[in-house]
């Protein structure tokens, strides 16, 4: 049997997994890597990561006849490569915030945020969550390193380059809130041209399942893999998680609610189009593995849940997560006395002007002041968690609306929030005209990457792979909770 190795690089967890020809995961290894500090900047420790990938592949090669490698990575990351095939400057974390002057200079040079959103499908973000901004920062911070750059590669393709010596590009990553691609003209954007990097980047966008190349002799020697092991073009992780549903449900007609540190809501649609009120909001277009538009909205729901949970746990000296208590939640919604608002990381979600705080009986308690100024509702452990979970539902509803959720469209929730009973019941109950389902896909981005590797190995189309696996779509029962709508109206006034 032919086996597939998947390298799935999240911002936190890195993993190497092995799948058999029937897309069953047989083995997996995980590791976190601390940032490598360079010039006071958090950067990706690419060398340590590569050594670890090699070690895991060498171990797996002793047990499995691996025939293909597929790579899935988090977004907003690129690597500049010099003539020696190694990074010519540090690979900086996209979470770095260069400051307001930097953002102002970027938009003065390349166009206003709203104009660029309209032309590239990419919204305004703080930090460097747009690779275009990351390149602009790197050019100014490391001018000599940039001068020595011969290839500018998106993150999955950098790893493919390290394994094969070949360069390439594909749609899901170039079109992932990068500012570098014009989806309306299907060409590099005016930002890419203005940065002067068009000549450093592969001009052609390939499919994710296209073959970048076979591994180099050096990589084969280090890993013990055969020289004929093929490496696919690579894929953006959120887009990868869509593929199992594309195989089962078709390319449109559902909304995927992928939950984790980032909650990513994705609505595969038929055309690139913003309504006027969407411009200026954190709404954007990804490009699917099939080159089609995926209207997308995000917020850091997992981060908000973890951070506020720790506050409550520290206050109450507890570590448990309280279960859903319908009577408690109904009372909180009905009374409309207490509210928890985003955003802990400003400018990363659907309410960029909102400050993280609790508002109770008209009085505001800012997140930064909680050590000395605690609202009464947070003195009750279960009530504090209720406010937090309700806030996440409020943010999800807005995220769905902004990407055009229509009545009758099914919503699939996967990731960490699948286990959050209160969130799922409230979300389903608020979406009166949409069925909400929990999926049983574990590690969806890695699974999607395994699918594209099988497509490369066999020449099969995505729909042909649907017979290889099952997805359990567990429908969330709706409750009659009319109070949620008036509460939401009050919550929206605050944010």
JOWO-V384833 format. One record per residue. N is the residue number from 1. RES is the residue in three letters. D_CENTER is the distance of its C-alpha to the mean C-alpha in Angstrom with 1 decimal. Layout:
N,RES,D_CENTER
N,RES,D_CENTER
This chain:
1,UNK,32.5
2,UNK,29.8
3,UNK,26.8
4,UNK,23.2
5,UNK,21.3
6,UNK,17.5
7,UNK,16.0
8,UNK,12.4
9,UNK,11.2
10,UNK,8.7
11,UNK,9.1
12,UNK,11.7
13,UNK,12.9
14,UNK,14.2
15,UNK,15.9
16,UNK,18.4
17,UNK,19.4
18,UNK,22.3
19,UNK,22.7
20,UNK,26.0
21,UNK,27.0
22,UNK,26.4
23,UNK,22.7
24,UNK,23.7
25,UNK,21.9
26,UNK,24.9
27,UNK,23.8
28,UNK,20.9
29,UNK,20.8
30,UNK,18.5
31,UNK,18.6
32,UNK,17.3
33,UNK,18.4
34,UNK,19.5
35,UNK,19.0
36,UNK,22.0
37,UNK,23.7
38,UNK,25.2
39,UNK,27.1
40,UNK,25.6
41,UNK,22.0
42,UNK,19.3
43,UNK,18.6
44,UNK,17.2
45,UNK,20.1
46,UNK,19.9
47,UNK,23.5
48,UNK,23.1
49,UNK,20.0
50,UNK,21.9
51,UNK,25.0
52,UNK,23.1
53,UNK,21.6
54,UNK,25.2
55,UNK,26.7
56,UNK,24.6
57,UNK,25.3
58,UNK,28.9
59,UNK,29.2
60,UNK,27.7
61,UNK,29.9
62,UNK,32.9
63,UNK,32.0
64,UNK,30.2
65,UNK,31.1
66,UNK,27.7
67,UNK,27.8
68,UNK,24.3
69,UNK,21.2
70,UNK,17.7
71,UNK,14.8
72,UNK,11.1
73,UNK,9.0
74,UNK,6.0
75,UNK,6.3
76,UNK,9.3
77,UNK,11.8
78,UNK,15.1
79,UNK,18.4
80,UNK,21.9
81,UNK,24.5
82,UNK,28.2
83,UNK,31.2
84,UNK,31.2
85,UNK,27.8
86,UNK,26.3
87,UNK,24.1
88,UNK,26.3
89,UNK,24.5
90,UNK,22.0
91,UNK,18.3
92,UNK,17.3
93,UNK,14.4
94,UNK,12.4
95,UNK,13.2
96,UNK,16.8
97,UNK,18.5
98,UNK,21.4
99,UNK,23.1
100,UNK,24.3
101,UNK,26.8
102,UNK,24.2
103,UNK,22.2
104,UNK,25.6
105,UNK,26.7
106,UNK,23.7
107,UNK,24.2
108,UNK,28.0
109,UNK,27.7
110,UNK,25.2
111,UNK,25.5
112,UNK,24.6
113,UNK,21.1
114,UNK,22.1
115,UNK,23.7
116,UNK,20.8
117,UNK,18.5
118,UNK,21.2
119,UNK,21.7
120,UNK,18.3
121,UNK,16.0
122,UNK,14.2
123,UNK,14.7
124,UNK,16.0
125,UNK,13.9
126,UNK,15.7
127,UNK,15.3
128,UNK,14.3
129,UNK,10.8
130,UNK,12.7
131,UNK,14.1
132,UNK,17.3
133,UNK,17.8
134,UNK,17.1
135,UNK,19.8
136,UNK,22.1
137,UNK,22.0
138,UNK,22.6
139,UNK,25.5
140,UNK,27.1
141,UNK,26.5
142,UNK,27.4
143,UNK,29.7
144,UNK,31.6
145,UNK,28.6
146,UNK,27.2
147,UNK,30.7
148,UNK,30.7
149,UNK,27.4
150,UNK,28.1
151,UNK,24.7
152,UNK,21.4
153,UNK,18.7
154,UNK,15.0
155,UNK,13.5
156,UNK,13.8
157,UNK,17.1
158,UNK,18.4
159,UNK,18.4
160,UNK,20.0
161,UNK,22.5
162,UNK,23.3
163,UNK,24.1
164,UNK,26.0
165,UNK,27.1
166,UNK,25.9
167,UNK,23.6
168,UNK,21.5
169,UNK,18.7
170,UNK,16.8
171,UNK,15.4
172,UNK,11.7
173,UNK,11.1
174,UNK,14.0
175,UNK,12.9
176,UNK,9.4
177,UNK,10.6
178,UNK,13.0
179,UNK,16.4
180,UNK,17.8
181,UNK,18.1
182,UNK,20.4
183,UNK,19.3
184,UNK,22.6
185,UNK,24.7
186,UNK,22.6
187,UNK,23.3
188,UNK,22.3
189,UNK,22.2
190,UNK,24.8
191,UNK,22.5
192,UNK,22.4
193,UNK,26.1
194,UNK,26.8
195,UNK,25.1
196,UNK,27.4
197,UNK,24.8
198,UNK,25.3
199,UNK,27.8
200,UNK,25.5
201,UNK,22.8
202,UNK,23.4
203,UNK,24.5
204,UNK,23.8
205,UNK,20.6
206,UNK,20.8
207,UNK,19.3
208,UNK,16.8
209,UNK,19.8
210,UNK,22.3
211,UNK,23.9
212,UNK,23.4
213,UNK,26.4
214,UNK,28.0
215,UNK,27.8
216,UNK,30.2
217,UNK,33.4
218,UNK,32.4
219,UNK,29.1
220,UNK,31.2
221,UNK,33.7
222,UNK,31.3
223,UNK,29.5
224,UNK,32.5
225,UNK,30.6
226,UNK,32.6
227,UNK,32.5
228,UNK,31.7
229,UNK,28.3
230,UNK,26.0
231,UNK,22.5
232,UNK,20.3
233,UNK,18.6
234,UNK,15.0
235,UNK,11.8
236,UNK,8.1
237,UNK,6.4
238,UNK,5.0
239,UNK,8.4
240,UNK,10.1
241,UNK,9.7
242,UNK,11.7
243,UNK,14.5
244,UNK,16.4
245,UNK,16.7
246,UNK,17.8
247,UNK,20.4
248,UNK,21.7
249,UNK,21.4
250,UNK,21.5
251,UNK,19.2
252,UNK,19.6
253,UNK,20.8
254,UNK,18.0
255,UNK,15.0
256,UNK,12.1
257,UNK,11.1
258,UNK,8.3
259,UNK,8.9
260,UNK,8.4
261,UNK,8.4
262,UNK,5.9
263,UNK,7.4
264,UNK,6.0
265,UNK,9.5
266,UNK,10.3
267,UNK,14.0
268,UNK,15.4
269,UNK,18.4
270,UNK,21.4
271,UNK,21.5
272,UNK,19.9
273,UNK,21.3
274,UNK,20.9
275,UNK,23.4
276,UNK,25.1
277,UNK,23.8
278,UNK,20.1
279,UNK,20.6
280,UNK,19.9
281,UNK,17.3
282,UNK,13.5
283,UNK,13.5
284,UNK,12.6
285,UNK,12.8
286,UNK,10.7
287,UNK,13.2
288,UNK,13.4
289,UNK,15.0
290,UNK,18.2
291,UNK,17.9
292,UNK,17.7
293,UNK,16.0
294,UNK,13.1
295,UNK,13.3
296,UNK,10.2
297,UNK,10.1
298,UNK,8.1
299,UNK,9.7
300,UNK,9.8
301,UNK,11.6
302,UNK,11.5
303,UNK,12.7
304,UNK,15.3
305,UNK,16.5
306,UNK,17.0
307,UNK,18.7
308,UNK,21.0
309,UNK,21.8
310,UNK,23.0
311,UNK,25.2
312,UNK,26.7
313,UNK,27.3
314,UNK,28.9
315,UNK,31.1
316,UNK,32.3
317,UNK,32.3
318,UNK,30.4
319,UNK,27.5
320,UNK,27.4
321,UNK,25.1
322,UNK,27.6
323,UNK,27.7
324,UNK,27.6
325,UNK,31.0
326,UNK,31.5
327,UNK,34.5
328,UNK,32.8
329,UNK,29.8
330,UNK,32.3
331,UNK,34.4
332,UNK,31.5
333,UNK,30.6
334,UNK,34.2
335,UNK,35.4
336,UNK,32.6
337,UNK,33.8
338,UNK,30.6
339,UNK,27.1
340,UNK,24.0
341,UNK,21.9
342,UNK,18.6
343,UNK,17.3
344,UNK,17.5
345,UNK,15.6
346,UNK,17.2
347,UNK,15.7
348,UNK,12.0
349,UNK,12.5
350,UNK,15.0
351,UNK,18.1
352,UNK,18.2
353,UNK,21.9
354,UNK,21.8
355,UNK,22.8
356,UNK,21.9
357,UNK,25.2
358,UNK,27.2
359,UNK,29.9
360,UNK,32.8
361,UNK,36.1
362,UNK,35.3
363,UNK,34.8
364,UNK,31.7
365,UNK,30.5
366,UNK,28.0
367,UNK,25.4
368,UNK,27.0
369,UNK,30.4
370,UNK,29.9
371,UNK,31.9
372,UNK,35.0
373,UNK,34.3
374,UNK,33.1
375,UNK,33.1
376,UNK,35.2
377,UNK,32.5
378,UNK,30.7
379,UNK,33.9
380,UNK,33.3
381,UNK,30.5
382,UNK,29.8
383,UNK,29.9
384,UNK,27.4
385,UNK,24.9
386,UNK,25.8
387,UNK,25.0
388,UNK,21.6
389,UNK,20.6
390,UNK,22.2
391,UNK,20.3
392,UNK,16.9
393,UNK,18.5
394,UNK,19.7
395,UNK,16.3
396,UNK,14.9
397,UNK,18.1
398,UNK,17.7
399,UNK,14.2
400,UNK,15.6
401,UNK,18.7
402,UNK,17.2
403,UNK,15.7
404,UNK,19.1
405,UNK,19.3
406,UNK,22.9
407,UNK,25.4
408,UNK,25.5
409,UNK,21.9
410,UNK,20.6
411,UNK,17.5
412,UNK,15.8
413,UNK,14.2
414,UNK,12.7
415,UNK,11.4
416,UNK,13.1
417,UNK,14.6
418,UNK,16.6
419,UNK,19.1
420,UNK,19.5
421,UNK,22.6
422,UNK,23.3
423,UNK,19.9
424,UNK,20.3
425,UNK,23.9
426,UNK,23.6
427,UNK,20.7
428,UNK,22.7
429,UNK,25.9
430,UNK,24.6
431,UNK,23.5
432,UNK,27.1
433,UNK,26.7
434,UNK,23.7
435,UNK,23.6
436,UNK,20.7
437,UNK,20.1
438,UNK,18.6
439,UNK,17.7
440,UNK,18.8
441,UNK,16.3
442,UNK,15.5
443,UNK,12.8
444,UNK,11.7
445,UNK,9.8
446,UNK,13.0
447,UNK,15.2
448,UNK,13.9
449,UNK,14.6
450,UNK,17.9
451,UNK,18.7
452,UNK,18.4
453,UNK,20.7
454,UNK,23.1
455,UNK,23.2
456,UNK,24.1
457,UNK,26.7
458,UNK,28.4
459,UNK,28.0
460,UNK,27.0
461,UNK,24.9
462,UNK,21.9
463,UNK,24.2
464,UNK,26.6
465,UNK,24.2
466,UNK,24.0
467,UNK,27.2
468,UNK,25.9
469,UNK,23.8
470,UNK,23.8
471,UNK,21.2
472,UNK,22.7
473,UNK,21.8
474,UNK,23.3
475,UNK,24.2
476,UNK,24.0
477,UNK,27.6
478,UNK,28.0
479,UNK,30.2
480,UNK,32.4
481,UNK,31.0
482,UNK,32.2
483,UNK,31.9
484,UNK,28.1
485,UNK,28.7
486,UNK,31.2
487,UNK,29.1
488,UNK,26.1
489,UNK,28.4
490,UNK,29.6
491,UNK,26.1
492,UNK,25.0
493,UNK,28.2
494,UNK,27.2
495,UNK,23.7
